[in-house]
Amino acid sequence: MRIILVGFGTVGQSFARILAREKAWLVKNHGFEPQVTAIVDSQGSCRDDNGLNLDLVLKNKEKYGTVQRYPGKNGRKTNNSQIISETEAEAVVECTPSNFRNGEPGLTNIKQSLTARKHVVTANKGPLALAMPALLELADHTGVQLRFSATVGAGTPFLTFASKCLPGEKILGIHGILNGTTNYILTRMSESSSNFRSALAEAKAKGYAETNPANDLDGLDTAAKIVIIANWVLKRPISINELEITGISNVTSERIEKARKSGARVKLLGRLTDSEASVKAEDVAVTDPVCVRDTLNALTFSTEHAGDVTLIGRGAGGEQTAGAIIRDLVDIRSKYSA
Ligand SMILES: NC(=O)c1ccc[n+]([C@@H]2O[C@H](COP(=O)([O-])OP(=O)(O)OC[C@H]3O[C@@H](n4cnc5c(N)ncnc54)[C@H](OP(=O)(O)O)[C@@H]3O)[C@@H](O)[C@H]2O)c1
């Protein structure tokens, strides 16, 4: 499988490192022999239709801050559309930043790839939060796959669990914690009596919060994941604009303490039922399995026959996210080689 990789930051580089490191294992165990033919970052691109040397691309990115210094005569165009349509590849891996305002640049990259009949595996929530029904329809129309396991739970397979382990089971609703940054902040506020500002500073110092963590704190990141679960698992074609969303910036130390005294913890919960689609800070009993600490994610599927089933795991990290991308690619490959 030839792959175009768009976005070469934390996730894109982890993806390249895993492919370089585990090539022999992937071939032996899954018959999966990926070849990355182009890589794009914000400054430019590198391309080799016979397959790039990933160790060399990683070294150049580290040294020069961009992939476009890769040696050789092949393309250094900066136009994503051109790279996507002109490079020979069966799949595009999209790892540009999540943008919840207009979905770009990911939205155009994904549309372009699907239109060019290339499978897409994305870690980028923005385009899905805004236009998931249309993108799924486009993939269906052009006869290729659009996969996004990495967008919810990173390496923790919430989406795959729901679609592959619960077929035939009616999922009545879901609720849970889908953002590690806010969970860390609320945990620190509860356990060390930090106020919101000092807990946020601590999360930044530990690398759990981005320099601009607005999408996490305002609940948009969690909301995007709820939209993806609604569309994919519950087949409800909603977009992020239809959710009731409140973040955690106004959660006070007094509220945290009040919850503690009643045997609960304040958590940023995403919730989806027939009558509700929301993201807001809620009091969660410590006995509820989704009441997890620190950066963990946890999601309960309320089902008709099996009752409540909860999955817990890490919801972020370059390596974890890249692992989910590889799972999707292996799955696509097995589907098309059968
Ligand atoms: N990190 C995680 O734990 C995690 C977990 C799950 C999902 N995700 C999602 O995965 C995606 C990537 O995350 P990340 O942490 O890898 O982000 P990142 O480190 O900021 O990397 C983003 C990459 O996209 C490139 N880029 C930006 N604008 C571009 C454009 N117009 N054309 C081509 N490339 C462009 C950047 O180029 P430069 O290198 O030149 O700046 C960079 O290489 C995001 O959508 C994120 O929400 C991340």
The ligand as a Gaussian input file, in Angstrom:
#p B3LYP/6-31G(d) Opt

LIG

0 1
 N       -1.140000      14.463000      19.569000
 C       -2.087000      13.628000      19.986000
 O       -1.974000      12.987000      21.036000
 C       -3.335000      13.438000      19.161000
 C       -4.268000      12.433000      19.540000
 C       -5.407000      12.204000      18.733000
 C       -5.620000      12.999000      17.626000
 N       -4.718000      14.004000      17.319000
 C       -4.983000      14.818000      16.127000
 O       -4.005000      14.495000      15.138000
 C       -3.719000      15.650000      14.354000
 C       -2.225000      15.903000      14.414000
 O       -1.846000      16.136000      15.748000
 P       -0.330000      16.465000      16.138000
 O       -0.273000      16.399000      17.618000
 O        0.578000      15.653000      15.324000
 O       -0.244000      18.001000      15.665000
 P        1.081000      18.832000      15.343000
 O        2.235000      18.288000      16.092000
 O        0.718000      20.261000      15.508000
 O        1.354000      18.544000      13.773000
 C        0.578000      19.092000      12.758000
 C        1.297000      18.906000      11.439000
 O        0.489000      19.443000      10.394000
 C        1.322000      20.273000       9.558000
 N        0.502000      21.283000       8.896000
 C       -0.087000      22.376000       9.403000
 N       -0.741000      23.044000       8.425000
 C       -0.539000      22.347000       7.280000
 C       -0.926000      22.543000       5.936000
 N       -1.670000      23.573000       5.544000
 N       -0.529000      21.622000       5.011000
 C        0.238000      20.559000       5.360000
 N        0.641000      20.340000       6.625000
 C        0.256000      21.236000       7.573000
 C        2.337000      20.873000      10.506000
 O        3.447000      21.337000       9.756000
 P        4.793000      21.865000      10.457000
 O        5.506000      20.639000      10.957000
 O        5.520000      22.518000       9.344000
 O        4.374000      22.792000      11.553000
 C        2.646000      19.636000      11.357000
 O        3.587000      18.836000      10.696000
 C       -4.543000      16.788000      14.940000
 O       -5.697000      16.951000      14.169000
 C       -4.882000      16.311000      16.348000
 O       -6.100000      16.835000      16.835000
 C       -3.594000      14.212000      18.044000

